[in-house]
Structures are given as structure tokens and as C-alpha cells.
Amino acid sequence: MFSLVRTLAALLPVAGLMAAPLQAKALFDAVEVDQAKFVIVAAPIGTGERAQLNIYEQRKDTRPCYALAEEGPVKVDPLLSGFDFTGICSRYIDGNGYSLRVGEDDLASTYRISVVREKGDNVLMAFPSKPSAGPEMVIARTGGHSQNTDYLLLQPEPGWKLMRRQFGGRNLGHVYIYRESWPVAEQPSTTGDQSSPDPGVPGLW
């Protein structure tokens, strides 16, 4: 009997570790945001041969955080880079500010998000960090390409939107690139003249 108790006691820490992913899945909530107050941007890195994801939010109407050119592909002027935008705008420029989520699955630790430069387009891709994590997913496209140094609006593919991370009823300074469910038949990986996925580059400013 003593041996059985000792064996069960030894298994308890293991059981706790096995339950951890389920607890982590429910740790944060995802809540709706006003999509019109956000822009998803392919922001140039250096000379513009590569790009990274930026997300800008207009929190107050004190002054504009960005301007959009009414043409395709849509150019974005990041006005917030020229003034103290504290309390007026929010800027999400790396994994601390945004992550991937599908339904109740928070995929921050199993997926990375990169802007891939294709010939004639910029594609926002979700890449699994291990084969068992899930498929590669196309999230958004600029619908064309212009000067390498241009900031371009990324237009979400059907089913994708932004949501805010929430904990205990409190909104956090983190947004999800969100889809309600996993794609049934995902688009094939991008092909052709493209650069390697950006491994994660710090913000420009």
C-alpha cells in the first residue's frame, strides 16, 4: 500500500505538467475590437528589400495616427512616428504586441508571423514552429507592390480579423491576429520569387 501511495505521489507533478496546456488555452480571452480603428501594415526594413508586420491603432481622435492613400496597393503614412502618440495611438511591432490565435487556441508559442516578399506582392504568413503545430496559413496580402520603402496596407484574407487579448475582464496591450476556426483547405505555401521569412526584427522606431 505504501508503495502505491508513493507511486501516485510521484505521478502528480507529471499530471500537473500534462494539464498545463489546457490551462494556458483558457488563460486569456479574445474580445472584439473596432476593425476600422486598426491598420495592418507591411513596414519596410532598412532599404526595403524585406518587410515586417506593424499594426497601428487609432485610440483617440486627437490627431491622426496614420493616413491611407486611396490607390492600390494602398500606401500607409505612419504619422504617429512624427509625434508623441501616447494615449492617442497604439503601435504593435513585434511578438510582444501581437500573436496568432485560432478559436480558443493561443498559438503564440507555436507559430511565427512573417511578411514574405513575393514578386509583385507582399504576403503575411503564419509559419508553424514545428511540423505538428498545424499548416502554413496566408493571413493577408497587400495586393501589389510599389517602392521598397513604402509602407503598404495588408488586406486580411476571408476569415481573418483582429481581436484584443483580455485577462480577468481587463483589456491588455496585445492584439490577436484571429480566425474563428482552422481552415478546411489551406492555401498552398507561397512560391516564386520570394525572400526568406523574417525571423523577427525589432521595430523601426
Secondary structure, DSSP 8 states (H G I E B T S, - for coil): -HHHHHHHHHHHHHHHHHHHHHHHHTTSEEEE--GGGEEEEEEEETTTTEEEEEEEEE--SSS-S-EE-SSSS-BEE-GGGGS--TTTEEEE-STTTEEEEETTEE-TTTEEEEEEEETTEEEEEEEESSGGG---EEEEE-SS---TT--EE-EE-TTEEEEEEEETTEEEEEEEEEESS--SS------SS------------
